[in-house]
Amino acid sequence: MKVMIIGGFLGSGKTTAIRRISRQLSDAGKRTAIIVNEIGEIGLDGETLKSPGIITEELTSGCICCTLRISMQYTLQTLEEEFRPDVVIIEPTGIAFPGQIREEIEVMGLSELSFAPVVTLVDPGRFGTEAKEIPKFIETQVKEAEILGINKVDVAPAEIILATEKMLAELNPEARILKFSAKQGDKQFEDLLIHLALPGIEKPSQDRKNSIEISEVSAHSVLYTLKSCKYNPEEGRNFIEESLQAIRDRVKEINPDFIGHVKLSLKLPDSMIKGSVTSSEEAPQVEFIPRTNERFELRLLSAITKVPKNRLTGIVEKTLEEKLNESNVSFEKKEQNPHGTITKISGIMKKSENGLTDIIIKK
């Protein structure tokens, strides 16, 4: 069983890269499994990565390099026994240290285990801001990599890409630096697949670090079940874009230079619409994923630098519920309380005579 660890800070393009890699491996006849680690209580990327012939497992509510080690070991052992994959791709949360994850797996006692080179992806459009916002954290992610992937070269200016490459080479002169667009799957991205086929090199053990503490990131996730969703695909796109824009602008009032990731997905009958924002200056990016869904759901995962968690929670939930109210959509919100149990809150929106929206809450 070969393990590929594809790391990188929040919003660096890990999910897009892994989706493309897993499809190519599956098409080549490799039994492929993916482990997705989300820092929030509710997973989102696992839904995006689902594909025929590919097993996807989600680990939520923490980081596998410091707080979810036992969950990761159980998941790997179960996959080994029941699915016997040729390749396991691990997508850590964006605030994980990929090298630390490899060290943890090496001592788990799994049979016939090998590693591909550890990869850290970088978004050149944000790398300078990342190094300024959380310098020690970003430095650790970069130094632990064997391959540094400068992603999103299709949208970043050439001078920014060159400056990022220079900075990365100074931080980790031993790593191989590749430049590509995972979204487009260009020739340079094919080079990444070639290098992942090679064996990784074991690095000296590092001092253990708590990535959650060092990252200075607050996270919050929420799931709404939509009881009467009447959105068509274009209305769904507008809902995603407007919600993300509103969240971005409200977060900017607290931290004008925030980086991180706000991911929002909407399940409609014949598709899933996924949108994201990764910095204070970025416009929402939206994509359609063809898929038949039996349930209509709205999922949000947010992880932002230097914004208090209670403020982040208030912003994302207030924004989404305002937008749902405007559409007269009835919903049920599921969230995890401090004791670890799931509570449900249903909201039914009604227009009152004065034109305001009332919410009837039922627990």
Secondary structure, 3 states (H helix, E strand, C coil): CEEEEEEECCCCCHHHHHHHHHHHHHHCCCCEEEEEECCCCCCCHHHHHCECCEEEEEECCCCCCCCCHHHHHHHHHHHHHHCCCCEEEEECCCCCCHHHHHHHHHCCCCCCCEECCCEEEECHHHHHHHHHHCHHHHHHHHHCCCEEEECCCCCCCHHHHHHHHHHHHHHCCCCEEEECCCCCCCHHHHHHHHHHCCCCCCCCCCCCCCHHHHHCEEEEEEEEEECCCCCCHHHHHHHHHHHHHHHHHHHHCCCCCCEEEEEEEEEECCEEEEEEEEECCCCCEEEEEECCCCCCEEEEEEEEECCCHHHHHHHHHHHHHHHHHHCCCCEEEEEECCCCCEEEEEEEEEECCCCCEEEEEEC
